[in-house]
Amino acid sequence: MDGPTGAQRQRDLESDAAARPDRAPVLTRYQDVRAASLRLTAALTPEDAQIQSMPDASPTKWHLAHTTWFFETFILQPLSGPYRPFDPAFSYLFNSYYDAAGPRHGRTERGLITRPTLSEVLAYRAHVDGAMAALIEGALEGVWEKAEPLVALGLHHEQQHQELILMDIKHAFSCNPLEPVFRAQTLEPAGAASALGWIAYEGGLRRIGHEGEAFAFDNEGPRHRVWLEPFALADRPATAGEALDFIADGGYTRPELWLSDGWAAVQRHGWTAPLYWREDKGAWSMFTLSGRRPIDPAEPVCHLSFYEADAFARWSGARLPTEAEWEVAAEDAVAGGGFVDEGRLHPAPAGWALGQPRQVLGEVWEWTASPYRPYPGFKPAEGAVGEYNGKFMSGQMVLRGGACVTPSDHIRPTYRNFFPPDARWAFSGVRLARDA
């Protein structure tokens, strides 16, 4: 049987193009997110972008390349027939943990990758961005049906790495005796902290988890029922001043306050205060992305591990909320906090909006008492992208709410972040809970 004529193929293409929905918003969002990564890192030198200060952190250059690798590996190579990789070696250098995508360079050795240079990585980004624009604008509907959800995933993946860039460069700069400034800004002390209030919530059968057509990561669903006993949640995050009181009361020297593994971590690492804090002749200061500054007692305490958050809660006569309690409380909360969009890059003190939870979203990620486990009915996606979240559902604790280094359009009440319980370089704090 003869195939379609050239004229017929052209009519089919024109018909397909006429049937496509407007993809301009998708392209605009793609370009906005990608440009945000470049704006965020524009002031870094090639030497800054090369540094890897600890095994859990990655160089800025690697983040910029890895997020590009994601689009190339999961969208362009399988779905864009004429696409040619920028450099085949990059598939090995910039894979993170996707075993199904092939072998990869060791995580602890990312700082040794002096070549490709930063300028070559930026050229790699431009190469992939051009191909992605062509795919978004020109892919046939059958291809676009497969590509569209991967584009959304890739953009949220890049926003996660924008936050990681700030976490990692802060840690790297803190290791430099000169304590470099990432972004110069003046953070004025707020004065006295607002009083801590408590908001009571009824127990009963509730539903948590994502549902609907808006984007969410696979670990946020399925939506399901949970049973809650009555509880109360603090109306703001714990403050640096309250953490100073914990320190003054011997909080880091009292084993009865700590989980066994937490107390072992205190002894092993020599913890005496949150990460980036320092005492000099009785005066406390902290290292920030705008340099070292005196501690503001009114601002949310930041850079706590789960173990420290749990010990602080016990010292306070309270506990950490479960992630179900946190999400139920966040459902109707309207008092948000600051995000990276605002440019502050450091947690801000809570305002005086009594009667509702303050800073539920933004400022600091809030540790919960919940281990990172799959929800009932969870099924990872097929293929390599199924490794995105599901393979880490062991040995991690859940954090909720976002931070001052999180993009505001990346967060939602159902978002489940997760880190090992001894991790401290995330912008992590604590909101207290107690039984009603």
C-alpha positions in Angstrom: 0.0 0.0 0.0 1.3 3.4 -1.0 2.0 5.8 1.9 0.7 9.4 2.1 1.8 11.9 -0.5 4.0 14.8 0.4 0.9 17.1 0.0 -1.1 14.8 2.4 1.7 14.9 5.0 1.8 18.7 4.8 -2.0 18.9 5.3 -1.7 16.5 8.3 1.1 18.7 9.8 -1.0 21.8 9.3 -4.0 20.2 10.8 -2.0 19.0 13.8 -0.6 22.5 14.3 -4.0 24.1 14.1 -5.3 21.6 16.8 -2.4 22.4 19.2 -3.2 24.5 22.2 -1.2 27.6 22.8 2.2 26.6 24.3 3.5 30.1 24.8 2.8 30.0 28.6 4.9 26.8 28.8 7.8 28.3 26.9 7.6 31.4 29.0 7.7 29.5 32.2 10.6 27.4 30.9 12.6 30.4 30.0 11.8 32.2 33.3 12.9 29.3 35.4 16.1 28.7 33.4 16.9 32.4 33.5 16.4 32.5 37.3 19.2 30.0 37.8 21.6 32.2 35.8 20.5 35.4 37.7 21.0 33.6 41.0 24.6 32.5 40.1 25.7 35.5 38.0 27.9 37.0 40.7 29.9 33.8 41.4 33.3 33.5 39.9 34.4 30.3 38.1 36.4 29.4 41.3 33.2 29.8 43.4 31.2 27.6 41.0 33.8 24.9 41.3 33.9 24.3 45.1 32.5 21.3 46.8 32.8 21.8 50.6 31.3 18.5 51.8 30.1 15.2 50.3 26.4 16.2 50.6 26.9 19.5 48.7 27.6 20.0 45.0 29.4 22.7 43.1 27.3 25.4 41.5 28.7 24.4 38.1 27.5 20.9 38.6 24.0 22.1 39.6 23.8 24.2 36.4 24.9 21.3 34.3 22.8 18.6 36.0 19.5 20.5 35.6 20.3 20.8 31.9 21.2 17.1 31.7 17.7 16.4 33.0 16.0 18.0 30.1 18.5 16.5 27.6 18.2 13.0 29.0 14.5 12.6 29.7 13.0 14.8 27.0 15.2 15.8 24.1 17.0 12.5 23.5 14.0 10.2 23.6 11.4 12.6 22.1 13.2 15.0 19.8 14.4 12.9 16.8 16.9 15.3 15.2 18.5 16.3 18.6 22.2 15.8 19.0 23.8 15.8 22.5 26.1 18.7 23.3 28.7 16.3 24.5 28.1 12.6 25.0 30.5 12.6 28.0 28.1 14.8 29.9 25.6 11.9 30.3 28.2 10.4 32.7 29.4 13.5 34.4 26.1 15.0 35.3 23.8 12.1 36.1 23.0 12.4 39.8 21.4 9.1 41.1 19.4 7.7 38.2 20.7 4.2 37.9 18.3 3.4 35.0 19.8 6.3 33.0 23.3 4.8 33.1 26.6 5.0 35.1 27.6 8.3 36.7 30.5 10.1 38.3 30.8 9.7 42.1 28.9 12.3 44.1 31.8 13.0 46.5 34.1 13.8 43.5 32.0 16.4 41.7 34.3 19.1 42.9 37.1 17.5 41.0 35.5 18.1 37.6 37.5 21.2 36.6 36.6 20.4 32.9 34.2 21.3 31.4 34.7 24.9 32.4 31.9 27.1 33.6 31.7 28.8 30.3 31.3 25.4 28.6 28.5 24.5 31.0 26.8 27.8 30.2 27.1 26.9 26.5 25.6 23.5 27.2 22.6 25.3 28.8 22.2 27.5 25.8 22.3 24.5 23.4 19.7 22.6 25.4 17.5 25.7 25.8 17.4 26.2 22.1 16.4 22.6 21.5 13.8 22.7 24.2 12.2 25.9 22.8 12.0 24.2 19.4 10.4 21.1 20.9 7.9 23.1 23.0 6.8 25.1 20.0 6.9 22.5 17.3 6.4 19.0 18.8 3.4 17.1 17.3 0.6 16.4 19.8 1.6 12.8 20.3 5.1 13.8 21.3 3.9 16.8 23.3 1.5 14.6 25.3 4.6 12.7 26.6 6.8 15.8 26.9 4.5 18.2 28.7 4.5 16.5 32.1 8.3 15.9 31.9 8.8 19.6 31.2 6.8 20.5 34.3 8.8 18.0 36.4 12.1 19.3 35.0 11.2 22.9 35.9 10.3 22.1 39.4 13.4 19.9 39.6 15.4 23.0 38.6 13.8 25.1 41.2 14.8 22.5 43.8 18.4 22.9 42.6 18.1 26.7 42.8 17.6 26.2 46.5 20.4 23.7 46.7 22.7 26.2 45.0 22.1 28.6 47.8 22.4 26.0 50.5 25.7 24.6 49.1 27.4 27.9 48.4 26.5 29.2 51.8 28.2 26.1 53.3 31.2 26.6 51.0 31.6 30.3 51.9 31.3 29.5 55.6 34.4 27.2 55.3 36.4 30.1 53.9 38.2 32.1 56.6 37.4 35.3 54.7 33.7 34.5 55.0 32.8 35.8 51.5 29.5 37.6 50.9 27.2 36.1 48.4 24.8 39.0 48.2 25.4 42.2 50.2 22.3 43.4 52.1 21.5 45.0 55.4 19.3 42.9 57.7 18.0 45.2 60.4 17.2 43.7 63.8 13.5 43.4 64.4 13.4 44.1 68.1 11.4 41.9 70.5 9.9 38.7 69.1 6.2 38.3 68.9 4.6 36.3 71.6 4.2 32.6 71.0 0.6 31.6 70.7 -1.2 28.2 70.3 -3.9 27.3 67.9 -6.1 24.3 68.7 -7.4 21.8 66.1 -10.0 19.2 66.4 -9.2 15.6 65.8 -11.1 13.2 63.7 -10.9 11.7 60.2 -9.2 14.1 57.8 -7.7 13.9 54.3 -4.2 14.9 53.3 -2.2 14.7 50.1 -2.4 16.3 46.7 -5.3 15.9 44.3 -6.2 17.8 41.2 -4.6 18.8 37.9 -2.0 21.2 39.3 1.6 20.0 39.4 2.8 18.0 42.4 5.6 15.5 42.9 4.6 11.9 43.0 5.4 11.6 46.7 2.6 14.1 47.6 -0.1 11.6 46.7 -2.4 9.8 46.6 -4.8 11.8 48.8 -5.9 9.6 51.6 -7.6 9.6 55.0 -5.8 10.0 58.4 -7.0 9.9 61.9 -5.9 12.7 64.2 -6.3 13.2 67.9 -7.0 16.8 69.0 -3.8 18.9 68.9 -2.4 22.4 69.0 0.2 24.0 66.9 2.4 27.0 67.6 1.3 30.0 65.6 4.9 30.8 64.5 8.3 29.1 64.1 10.6 28.9 67.1 13.0 31.9 67.3 16.7 32.3 67.6 16.2 33.9 71.0 14.4 30.8 72.2 17.3 28.7 70.8 19.7 30.9 72.8 17.6 30.1 75.9 17.9 26.4 75.1 21.7 26.7 74.8 21.9 28.7 78.1 20.0 26.0 79.9 22.5 23.4 78.8 20.4 22.0 76.0 23.4 20.6 74.1 24.8 19.0 77.3 21.7 17.2 78.7 21.4 13.7 77.2 17.9 13.3 78.7 16.6 15.8 76.1 17.9 13.9 73.1 17.1 10.8 71.1 19.9 8.2 71.4 21.1 8.7 67.8 20.8 12.5 68.3 22.9 12.5 71.4 25.5 10.3 69.6 25.5 13.0 66.8 26.1 15.8 69.3 29.1 14.0 70.7 30.4 12.9 67.3 30.1 16.3 65.7 30.7 18.5 68.8 27.5 20.4 68.3 27.0 23.3 70.8 24.7 25.5 68.7 22.9 25.6 65.3 25.1 25.5 62.2 26.8 28.8 61.3 26.5 30.1 64.9 29.5 31.3 66.8 30.1 32.7 70.3 32.9 35.2 70.8 33.4 36.7 74.3 29.7 36.2 75.2 28.4 37.6 71.9 26.6 35.4 69.5 26.7 35.8 65.7 25.8 33.8 62.6 27.1 33.4 59.1 24.6 34.3 56.4 24.6 34.7 52.7 25.2 38.4 53.3 28.1 37.8 55.7 28.5 37.4 59.4 26.0 39.4 61.6 24.8 39.4 65.2 22.0 37.0 65.9 18.5 38.6 65.9 16.6 36.9 68.7 13.3 37.6 66.9 13.9 35.8 63.7 13.2 32.1 63.2 16.0 29.8 64.3 17.5 28.1 61.2 19.9 25.3 60.3 18.8 22.8 62.9 19.0 19.1 62.4 15.9 17.0 63.1 17.7 15.8 66.3 18.2 19.4 67.5 14.6 20.3 66.6 13.3 17.3 68.5 15.5 18.0 71.6 14.4 21.7 71.5 10.8 20.6 71.4 11.2 18.3 74.4 13.0 21.0 76.3 10.1 23.4 75.5 7.6 20.9 77.0 6.2 20.3 73.6 6.8 18.0 70.6 7.2 18.1 66.8 4.0 17.9 64.7 3.3 15.0 62.5 3.2 15.9 58.8 -0.5 15.1 58.8 -1.1 17.6 61.7 1.1 20.2 59.9 -0.8 19.8 56.6 -4.2 20.0 58.2 -3.2 23.2 60.0 -1.7 24.6 56.8 -4.8 24.0 54.7 -6.5 27.3 55.6 -3.4 29.3 56.6 -3.1 32.6 54.8 -0.2 34.2 56.7 2.8 33.2 54.6 6.5 34.0 55.0 9.3 35.1 52.7 10.7 33.4 49.6 13.7 33.7 47.4 11.7 36.0 45.1 12.0 38.7 47.7 15.8 38.6 47.7 16.3 38.6 51.5 17.9 35.1 51.6 17.6 34.9 55.4 14.6 34.2 57.6 12.6 37.2 58.7 10.8 37.6 62.1 7.1 36.9 62.2 4.6 39.7 62.3 1.9 40.2 64.8 -1.0 38.5 63.1 -2.5 36.6 66.1 -5.2 34.0 65.7 -3.8 32.1 62.8 -0.6 30.3 61.9 2.1 32.7 60.8 4.9 31.9 58.3 3.5 28.5 57.5 4.9 28.8 54.0 8.4 30.3 53.6 11.2 31.5 55.9 12.3 28.1 57.2 11.5 24.5 56.4 9.8 22.9 59.5 10.8 19.5 60.7 8.0 17.1 61.5 8.0 13.9 63.6 7.1 11.8 60.5 9.5 9.5 58.7 9.6 9.8 55.0 7.5 6.9 53.8 5.1 6.3 50.9 1.5 7.2 51.2 -1.1 4.4 51.0 -1.4 3.5 47.3 1.8 5.3 46.2 3.3 4.0 43.0 6.4 5.5 41.4 6.4 6.5 37.8 7.7 4.1 35.2 11.2 4.4 33.9 14.2 6.3 35.3 12.1 9.3 36.5 10.4 6.8 38.9 13.7 7.1 40.9 13.0 10.8 41.6 11.5 10.3 45.1 10.5 6.7 45.8 14.0 5.2 46.2 14.7 7.6 49.2 11.8 6.5 51.4 14.0 5.1 54.1 16.1 6.8 56.8 14.8 10.3 56.1 12.5 12.7 58.0 9.9 15.0 56.5 10.0 18.8 56.4 7.2 21.1 55.4 6.5 24.6 54.3 9.4 26.0 52.2 12.0 28.6 53.2 13.4 32.0 52.4 15.5 30.4 49.6 12.5 28.5 48.0 10.8 29.9 44.9 7.3 31.0 45.9 5.7 29.2 42.9 7.4 26.0 43.8 5.8 25.4 47.2 2.3 24.3 48.4 0.9 22.8 51.6 1.2 19.2 50.4 4.9 19.5 49.5 7.0 16.8 51.2 10.7 17.7 51.6 13.0 15.2 53.2 16.5 15.0 54.7 18.5 12.7 56.9 17.9 13.5 60.6 21.4 14.8 61.2 21.4 17.2 58.1 21.8 20.9 59.1 22.8 22.8 56.0 19.2 23.1 54.7 17.3 26.2 55.8 15.5 24.2 58.5 13.7 25.2 61.7 11.0 24.1 64.0 7.3 24.8 64.8 6.2 23.3 68.1 3.1 21.1 68.6 1.4 19.6 71.6 -1.5 17.4 72.5 -4.7 19.5 72.9 
